[in-house]
Amino acid sequence: MSDDKKLVGTKEFAEIMGWTPNKVASYLSMVRKGKLKADFPRPIQRLACGAIWEREDVVEYKKKREGQKID
C-alpha cells in the first residue's frame, strides 16, 4: 500500500492496524452501538462498498493504541 493514499477503506484500515477486515467491521459496529470508546476513527463517508476513513486518522489511532499497549 502506498503511503500517498489519503483515503482508506476497511481493507486498508485493517492493513494499517495489523488486523483483519472483520475486526475493523466489529469495532465499527461496536462504535455505532455505543459499546466502544469514542476515539475509534469515525468514517468520513459510508458508500455501498463500505466505510471510508482519512488515512491520517487511522494512523493516529494506531499510534495512540500502541502507546496504550491495548488489544
C-alpha positions as CSV (number, residue, x, y, z in Angstrom):
1,M,0.0,0.0,0.0
2,S,1.3,3.4,-1.0
3,D,1.6,6.0,1.8
4,D,0.4,8.7,-0.6
5,K,-3.2,7.5,-0.4
6,K,-5.3,9.9,1.6
7,L,-8.5,7.8,1.9
8,V,-8.8,4.2,3.0
9,G,-11.5,1.5,3.2
10,T,-11.9,-1.3,5.6
11,K,-9.2,-3.5,4.0
12,E,-6.6,-0.7,4.1
13,F,-7.7,0.2,7.7
14,A,-7.1,-3.4,8.7
15,E,-3.6,-3.5,7.0
16,I,-2.5,-0.3,8.8
17,M,-3.7,-1.7,12.1
18,G,-2.4,-5.3,11.6
19,W,-6.0,-6.5,11.9
20,T,-8.4,-8.5,9.8
21,P,-11.2,-6.6,7.9
22,N,-13.7,-8.5,10.1
23,K,-12.1,-6.9,13.3
24,V,-12.5,-3.4,11.8
25,A,-16.1,-4.2,11.0
26,S,-16.7,-5.4,14.5
27,Y,-15.1,-2.3,16.0
28,L,-17.2,-0.1,13.7
29,S,-20.3,-1.9,14.8
30,M,-19.5,-1.5,18.5
31,V,-18.9,2.2,17.9
32,R,-22.4,2.5,16.3
33,K,-23.9,0.7,19.3
34,G,-22.0,2.9,21.8
35,K,-20.0,0.0,23.2
36,L,-16.6,1.3,22.2
37,K,-14.7,4.4,23.2
38,A,-15.2,7.5,21.1
39,D,-11.5,7.6,20.0
40,F,-12.1,5.0,17.3
41,P,-12.0,7.0,14.0
42,R,-15.3,7.8,12.6
43,P,-15.7,7.2,8.8
44,I,-15.9,10.3,6.8
45,Q,-18.3,8.6,4.4
46,R,-20.2,5.4,4.0
47,L,-20.6,4.1,0.5
48,A,-22.1,0.9,-1.0
49,C,-18.6,-0.6,-0.8
50,G,-18.3,0.2,2.9
51,A,-16.9,2.9,5.3
52,I,-14.2,5.3,4.2
53,W,-11.7,7.0,6.5
54,E,-9.0,9.6,6.2
55,R,-5.7,7.6,6.3
56,E,-4.2,10.1,8.7
57,D,-7.0,9.4,11.3
58,V,-6.3,5.7,11.1
59,V,-2.5,6.1,11.5
60,E,-3.1,8.4,14.5
61,Y,-5.4,5.9,16.1
62,K,-2.8,3.2,15.6
63,K,-0.1,5.4,17.3
64,K,-2.5,6.1,20.2
65,R,-3.3,2.4,20.7
66,E,0.4,1.4,20.5
67,G,1.1,4.0,23.2
68,Q,-1.5,2.4,25.4
69,K,-0.5,-1.2,24.6
70,I,-4.1,-2.2,24.0
71,D,-5.5,-5.3,22.2
